[in-house]
Amino acid sequence: MLSTTFFLEQIKRSLAIAKKDIQIYYLKGPVIVFGLIFPLFLFLAFTIGRNLSAKELFPGFIGMVVFFTATSVGPAILPWEARSKTLERLVCSPISTWAILFGDILASFIFGLFISLVPLIAILIIGVEIMDLVLLSSGMILATFCFASLSVLLSVYPPTDIPSTVMMLSSLIKFPLVFISGVFVPIEQLPEWGKIVASASPLTYFVDLAKCSVNGISYFSVPVDLAVLTAFALVFLISSVKLHERFLPKRFS
């Protein structure tokens, strides 16, 4: 009973951290630019001039939006907190490290899911038929949580209070993931080595789910996509907690 009460109290504090993160970090212009406008123009740069319908373009675009919005500011939250000295107060307060990180993940999850609804609603308004809206919605929820967990993992090292350094290093990981994930080139058109590389990216499985929800065809099976996304989410979440517990004290030195 005591452990259950403690867990619920920690979750309440995680929710408070998530609310604080959204109010402070997520309602800023740069986050909207890099989370929504940037992937839009990046995607347009690769699709203009190609004779593809909105239905064919949608899976790749929604994959980019979910990925970039869920990871737009998560890597920089802890460096910002360390620089403003609020991280020290959080660590000294009666809240577990995992609860602090879970609050940051929740903020990225809520923001990413909310912004990702914009292209989904837009595509429905223009008349593109979604064959399996439940599958797409489930995939968006799971993928957003997976990418939000990844965003916090990307802030582990270096343990610095300079957000730009962390954002630069995280971009070196995020951008290659986009280009190997079947967003611009379908997985089935990749060479064998490309398919192996694409299988290492969690974004690959969400784009595959999105394609299946739109046209009923996927490279992997739906259970495989869901299972791998779940596995990635758990690995990112557990790794974030374990590594931050190790490196968090170095942010104060």
Kinemage of the C-alpha trace (Angstrom):
@kinemage 1
@onewidth
@group {chain A} dominant
@subgroup {mainchain}
@vectorlist {calphas} color= white
{ca met a 1} P 0.000 0.000 0.000
{ca leu a 2} L 2.847 2.347 0.892
{ca ser a 3} L 4.663 1.667 -2.371
{ca thr a 4} L 1.468 2.295 -4.369
{ca thr a 5} L 0.899 5.606 -2.586
{ca phe a 6} L 4.521 6.607 -3.189
{ca phe a 7} L 4.251 5.724 -6.884
{ca leu a 8} L 1.045 7.750 -7.321
{ca glu a 9} L 2.619 10.727 -5.572
{ca gln a 10} L 5.602 10.553 -7.906
{ca ile a 11} L 3.282 10.415 -10.933
{ca lys a 12} L 1.479 13.551 -9.677
{ca arg a 13} L 4.832 15.320 -9.467
{ca ser a 14} L 5.696 14.095 -12.974
{ca leu a 15} L 2.472 15.659 -14.233
{ca ala a 16} L 3.399 18.937 -12.538
{ca ile a 17} L 6.811 18.863 -14.262
{ca ala a 18} L 5.155 18.115 -17.608
{ca lys a 19} L 2.815 21.096 -17.157
{ca lys a 20} L 5.771 23.322 -16.287
{ca asp a 21} L 7.782 22.139 -19.299
{ca ile a 22} L 4.918 22.820 -21.710
{ca gln a 23} L 4.321 26.285 -20.308
{ca ile a 24} L 7.995 27.279 -20.347
{ca tyr a 25} L 9.569 25.479 -23.292
{ca tyr a 26} L 7.000 24.239 -25.777
{ca leu a 27} L 5.017 27.369 -26.531
{ca lys a 28} L 8.004 29.119 -28.074
{ca gly a 29} L 8.540 30.029 -31.727
{ca pro a 30} L 11.730 27.986 -32.291
{ca val a 31} L 10.014 24.811 -31.096
{ca ile a 32} L 7.138 25.306 -33.549
{ca val a 33} L 9.628 26.048 -36.330
{ca phe a 34} L 11.815 22.986 -35.767
{ca gly a 35} L 8.922 20.753 -34.752
{ca leu a 36} L 6.441 21.475 -37.555
{ca ile a 37} L 7.511 24.059 -40.135
{ca phe a 38} L 11.025 22.634 -40.643
{ca pro a 39} L 9.892 19.048 -41.363
{ca leu a 40} L 7.193 20.458 -43.671
{ca phe a 41} L 9.708 22.307 -45.854
{ca leu a 42} L 12.214 19.435 -45.678
{ca phe a 43} L 9.545 17.055 -46.884
{ca leu a 44} L 8.401 19.431 -49.637
{ca ala a 45} L 11.996 19.748 -50.857
{ca phe a 46} L 12.094 16.005 -51.470
{ca thr a 47} L 8.605 15.663 -52.978
{ca ile a 48} L 8.113 18.686 -55.252
{ca gly a 49} L 8.302 17.567 -58.856
{ca arg a 50} L 7.437 13.963 -58.066
{ca asn a 51} L 4.075 12.764 -59.314
{ca leu a 52} L 2.738 11.492 -55.995
{ca ser a 53} L -0.736 11.835 -54.527
{ca ala a 54} L -1.523 13.197 -51.068
{ca lys a 55} L -2.381 9.654 -50.004
{ca glu a 56} L 1.081 8.448 -50.984
{ca leu a 57} L 2.823 11.399 -49.332
{ca phe a 58} L 0.889 11.340 -46.067
{ca pro a 59} L 2.633 8.391 -44.279
{ca gly a 60} L 6.097 9.906 -44.698
{ca phe a 61} L 4.940 13.382 -43.717
{ca ile a 62} L 3.062 12.291 -40.590
{ca gly a 63} L 6.111 10.226 -39.629
{ca met a 64} L 8.363 13.277 -39.858
{ca val a 65} L 5.941 15.479 -37.920
{ca val a 66} L 5.544 12.957 -35.088
{ca phe a 67} L 9.295 12.378 -34.926
{ca phe a 68} L 10.390 16.015 -34.984
{ca thr a 69} L 7.685 17.363 -32.659
{ca ala a 70} L 8.234 14.646 -30.046
{ca thr a 71} L 12.005 15.245 -30.090
{ca ser a 72} L 12.038 19.005 -30.713
{ca val a 73} L 13.004 20.211 -27.245
{ca gly a 74} L 13.355 17.144 -25.022
{ca pro a 75} L 17.160 16.963 -25.359
{ca ala a 76} L 17.545 20.578 -24.167
{ca ile a 77} L 15.265 20.564 -21.099
{ca leu a 78} L 17.827 19.282 -18.599
{ca pro a 79} L 20.613 21.600 -19.858
{ca trp a 80} L 18.202 24.547 -19.586
{ca glu a 81} L 17.219 23.452 -16.081
{ca ala a 82} L 20.867 23.082 -15.084
{ca arg a 83} L 21.738 26.545 -16.437
{ca ser a 84} L 18.850 28.219 -14.621
{ca lys a 85} L 19.697 26.306 -11.404
{ca thr a 86} L 16.182 24.853 -11.200
{ca leu a 87} L 17.498 21.335 -11.730
{ca glu a 88} L 19.294 21.478 -8.382
{ca arg a 89} L 16.033 22.355 -6.663
{ca leu a 90} L 14.266 19.492 -8.408
{ca val a 91} L 16.921 16.964 -7.413
{ca cys a 92} L 16.818 18.160 -3.792
{ca ser a 93} L 13.021 17.951 -3.666
{ca pro a 94} L 11.140 14.748 -2.718
{ca ile a 95} L 10.910 13.438 -6.268
{ca ser a 96} L 12.682 10.499 -7.865
{ca thr a 97} L 14.963 10.876 -10.861
{ca trp a 98} L 12.681 8.640 -12.912
{ca ala a 99} L 9.720 10.873 -12.056
{ca ile a 100} L 11.593 13.986 -13.239
{ca leu a 101} L 12.467 12.291 -16.521
{ca phe a 102} L 8.970 10.885 -16.921
{ca gly a 103} L 7.590 14.402 -16.560
{ca asp a 104} L 9.888 15.594 -19.363
{ca ile a 105} L 8.809 12.642 -21.505
{ca leu a 106} L 5.131 13.362 -20.840
{ca ala a 107} L 5.605 16.974 -21.942
{ca ser a 108} L 7.210 15.865 -25.213
{ca phe a 109} L 4.514 13.225 -25.658
{ca ile a 110} L 1.584 15.615 -25.116
{ca phe a 111} L 3.070 18.328 -27.308
{ca gly a 112} L 4.083 15.915 -30.073
{ca leu a 113} L 0.695 14.194 -30.142
{ca phe a 114} L -1.212 17.494 -30.136
{ca ile a 115} L 0.800 19.001 -33.019
{ca ser a 116} L 0.634 15.747 -34.989
{ca leu a 117} L -3.152 16.004 -35.037
{ca val a 118} L -2.834 19.055 -37.318
{ca pro a 119} L -1.694 17.176 -40.464
{ca leu a 120} L -4.051 14.298 -39.636
{ca ile a 121} L -7.071 16.603 -39.501
{ca ala a 122} L -5.874 18.456 -42.620
{ca ile a 123} L -5.566 15.241 -44.632
{ca leu a 124} L -9.070 14.191 -43.597
{ca ile a 125} L -10.474 17.608 -44.540
{ca ile a 126} L -9.081 17.416 -48.076
{ca gly a 127} L -10.751 14.058 -48.530
{ca val a 128} L -7.935 11.508 -48.217
{ca glu a 129} L -9.423 8.251 -46.983
{ca ile a 130} L -7.782 6.545 -44.003
{ca met a 131} L -8.597 2.839 -44.194
{ca asp a 132} L -7.807 2.133 -40.518
{ca leu a 133} L -7.987 5.244 -38.365
{ca val a 134} L -7.764 3.196 -35.149
{ca leu a 135} L -4.468 1.649 -36.270
{ca leu a 136} L -3.074 5.037 -37.261
{ca ser a 137} L -4.148 6.611 -33.957
{ca ser a 138} L -2.671 3.745 -31.937
{ca gly a 139} L 0.550 3.952 -33.900
{ca met a 140} L 0.766 7.717 -33.372
{ca ile a 141} L 0.323 7.355 -29.611
{ca leu a 142} L 2.918 4.597 -29.322
{ca ala a 143} L 5.401 6.264 -31.680
{ca thr a 144} L 5.072 9.652 -29.980
{ca phe a 145} L 5.848 8.114 -26.591
{ca cys a 146} L 8.762 6.189 -28.126
{ca phe a 147} L 10.261 9.321 -29.711
{ca ala a 148} L 9.638 11.374 -26.557
{ca ser a 149} L 11.612 8.796 -24.576
{ca leu a 150} L 14.364 8.971 -27.194
{ca ser a 151} L 14.509 12.763 -26.858
{ca val a 152} L 15.275 12.516 -23.144
{ca leu a 153} L 17.843 9.794 -23.801
{ca leu a 154} L 19.602 12.132 -26.261
{ca ser a 155} L 20.223 14.615 -23.434
{ca val a 156} L 22.258 12.170 -21.352
{ca tyr a 157} L 25.682 13.050 -22.702
{ca pro a 158} L 27.466 15.369 -22.538
{ca pro a 159} L 26.244 16.421 -19.053
{ca thr a 160} L 26.415 20.117 -19.896
{ca asp a 161} L 24.323 23.206 -19.180
{ca ile a 162} L 24.666 24.467 -22.765
{ca pro a 163} L 21.469 23.550 -24.670
{ca ser a 164} L 22.948 24.302 -28.099
{ca thr a 165} L 25.640 21.660 -27.620
{ca val a 166} L 23.101 18.972 -26.768
{ca met a 167} L 20.775 20.009 -29.597
{ca met a 168} L 23.618 19.876 -32.111
{ca leu a 169} L 24.676 16.391 -31.033
{ca ser a 170} L 21.089 15.149 -30.971
{ca ser a 171} L 20.587 16.439 -34.526
{ca leu a 172} L 23.511 14.269 -35.633
{ca ile a 173} L 21.424 11.287 -34.546
{ca lys a 174} L 17.952 12.481 -35.509
{ca phe a 175} L 18.603 13.450 -39.128
{ca pro a 176} L 20.252 10.168 -40.182
{ca leu a 177} L 17.297 8.316 -38.625
{ca val a 178} L 14.897 10.255 -40.858
{ca phe a 179} L 16.810 9.473 -44.046
{ca ile a 180} L 17.081 5.739 -43.367
{ca ser a 181} L 13.486 5.208 -42.250
{ca gly a 182} L 11.529 4.864 -45.462
{ca val a 183} L 10.235 8.421 -45.317
{ca phe a 184} L 11.605 9.409 -48.711
{ca val a 185} L 12.406 6.007 -50.241
{ca pro a 186} L 10.066 3.062 -49.529
{ca ile a 187} L 11.745 0.226 -47.661
{ca glu a 188} L 10.931 -2.291 -50.388
{ca gln a 189} L 12.932 -0.194 -52.879
{ca leu a 190} L 16.066 -0.160 -50.737
{ca pro a 191} L 18.973 -2.559 -51.318
{ca glu a 192} L 19.413 -5.360 -48.826
{ca trp a 193} L 21.945 -3.443 -46.748
{ca gly a 194} L 19.545 -0.465 -46.731
{ca lys a 195} L 16.722 -2.629 -45.418
{ca ile a 196} L 18.969 -3.848 -42.594
{ca val a 197} L 19.934 -0.282 -41.683
{ca ala a 198} L 16.301 0.878 -41.874
{ca ser a 199} L 15.288 -1.895 -39.476
{ca ala a 200} L 17.432 -0.250 -36.783
{ca ser a 201} L 15.293 2.915 -36.782
{ca pro a 202} L 12.075 3.151 -34.732
{ca leu a 203} L 10.712 5.685 -37.224
{ca thr a 204} L 10.736 2.961 -39.903
{ca tyr a 205} L 8.057 1.010 -38.054
{ca phe a 206} L 5.751 3.969 -37.533
{ca val a 207} L 5.963 4.990 -41.201
{ca asp a 208} L 5.186 1.382 -42.075
{ca leu a 209} L 2.140 1.463 -39.775
{ca ala a 210} L 1.008 4.736 -41.323
{ca lys a 211} L 1.251 3.250 -44.818
{ca cys a 212} L -0.747 0.226 -43.720
{ca ser a 213} L -3.456 2.420 -42.172
{ca val a 214} L -3.765 4.412 -45.410
{ca asn a 215} L -3.569 1.763 -48.137
{ca gly a 216} L -3.610 -1.547 -46.263
{ca ile a 217} L -0.108 -2.509 -47.404
{ca ser a 218} L 2.952 -2.699 -45.140
{ca tyr a 219} L 6.473 -4.051 -45.445
{ca phe a 220} L 6.444 -5.531 -41.954
{ca ser a 221} L 3.317 -7.000 -40.394
{ca val a 222} L 1.252 -4.806 -38.055
{ca pro a 223} L 2.061 -6.931 -34.952
{ca val a 224} L 5.777 -6.628 -35.749
{ca asp a 225} L 5.534 -2.837 -36.144
{ca leu a 226} L 3.677 -2.463 -32.843
{ca ala a 227} L 5.946 -4.888 -30.983
{ca val a 228} L 9.170 -3.261 -32.193
{ca leu a 229} L 7.916 0.255 -31.395
{ca thr a 230} L 6.972 -0.932 -27.898
{ca ala a 231} L 10.401 -2.529 -27.449
{ca phe a 232} L 12.164 0.648 -28.585
{ca ala a 233} L 10.035 2.742 -26.217
{ca leu a 234} L 10.911 0.533 -23.237
{ca val a 235} L 14.608 0.479 -24.125
{ca phe a 236} L 14.724 4.279 -24.497
{ca leu a 237} L 12.774 4.814 -21.259
{ca ile a 238} L 14.822 2.424 -19.121
{ca ser a 239} L 18.123 3.572 -20.632
{ca ser a 240} L 17.224 7.209 -19.988
{ca val a 241} L 16.574 6.576 -16.314
{ca lys a 242} L 19.682 4.437 -15.774
{ca leu a 243} L 22.062 6.752 -17.641
{ca his a 244} L 20.688 9.978 -16.191
{ca glu a 245} L 21.028 8.552 -12.680
{ca arg a 246} L 24.716 8.074 -13.500
{ca phe a 247} L 25.431 11.373 -15.267
{ca leu a 248} L 23.018 13.770 -13.521
{ca pro a 249} L 25.404 14.641 -10.651
{ca lys a 250} L 28.008 15.771 -13.226
{ca arg a 251} L 25.693 18.592 -14.329
{ca phe a 252} L 26.320 20.290 -10.987
{ca ser a 253} L 30.120 20.075 -11.049
